[in-house]
Amino acid sequence: MAAVLTHNMGDIKKISQFIEECQHINVPVDAPNINTGKGQFVAIDNRIQFGLEAIKGVGSNAVANIVEIREEGGAFKSFIDMVSRVDLRSCSKKTIESLIQAGAFDTLNPNRNQLMESLEDVVTYAVRKQQEDAMNQISLFSDAKSGGTLTEPKLKEISPWTSMERLKREREFIGFFLSGHPLNKYQEDAQIFCSHNLGSDSIGVVADRSSVSVAGIITIVRHTRDKKGRPIAFATIEDQNGAAELLIFSDPYDKHMNLLHQDTLIVVDGTVDNQSGQPKVIVRNIDRIENLREKNQGRFRLKLRLDLDEIVGDDIQKIAAIFN
């Protein structure tokens, strides 16, 4: 599978599909790692190491320099250590930004926002340090005086990105969510209250024209008009298991157009259209996923069988407090 991923490194959509297949066959794909990653995808101990060249904005020359420096001088000890050691002509500031947002430095510092905000100062320091090191090297063979000792900059004190912001940027640079998924927070609710997930073994095998309810994040949305000039939309949603296309005609569009934006977490009620072989949902209703539990809380009744001989003191009041 590592060879297949490497062969398709130029096609983020295919990479995403093969990563999903790896997950289905229980082959873990590790996040990009500045201290272990190479240019290509590599299989190690039944796991797949993410290929750094598959990151948007990271070229082969940059990765070759990173690997060479790492092999010559050992693993990078910190973010500043890495930036100070690589050739910034090959591994540019823009390349390092891509590596940060893809999560390649997470094992050194998981605060990606801190690294992004500190990068300008760190690059400035690294350039001066490399110049000073070069002057010191020259001074060994001449009477030139070496420069003064530079003080390593401190990273800016800044809060991490929100989980959503971190994942959005991660998807932008590697093509999909890898370190987590925006729906993880609502996974239990979706399993209880939705009829299907978006996997090929769930919604993908539903009979045509069946009613379904599914949850997902909007990854693509296209607004247009039908033949009568009425506004409609086509969208793609995905969850941890797969993706499906939504067809939103004029009536549901008018009701829910405020939700039809990229990265909105939604729950959809509709009818499945599986005639093309790819699952589509003709939308009847859309709601925000955070409303799912409240909207459905009246659908279930919980019965508790209590052994009165085991109840002591205020146990009944404590149980009532839990469910209130």
Secondary structure, 3 states (H helix, E strand, C coil): CHHHHHHCCCCHHHHHHHHHHHHHCCCCEECCCCCCCCCCCEEECCEEECCHHHCCCCCHHHHHHHHHHHHHHCCCCCHHHHHHHCCCCCCCHHHHHHHHHHCCCCCCCCCHHHHHHHHHHHHHHHHHHHHHHHHHHHHCCCCCCCCCCCCCCCCCCCCCCCHHHHHHHHHHHHCCCCCCCHHHHHHHHHHHHCCCCCCCCCHHHCCCCCEEEEEEEEEEEEEEECCCCCEEEEEEEECCCCEEEEEECHHHHHHHHHHCCCCCEEEEEEEEECCCCCCEEEEEEEEEHHHHHHHHHHHCCCCCCCCHHHCCCCHHHHHHHHHC
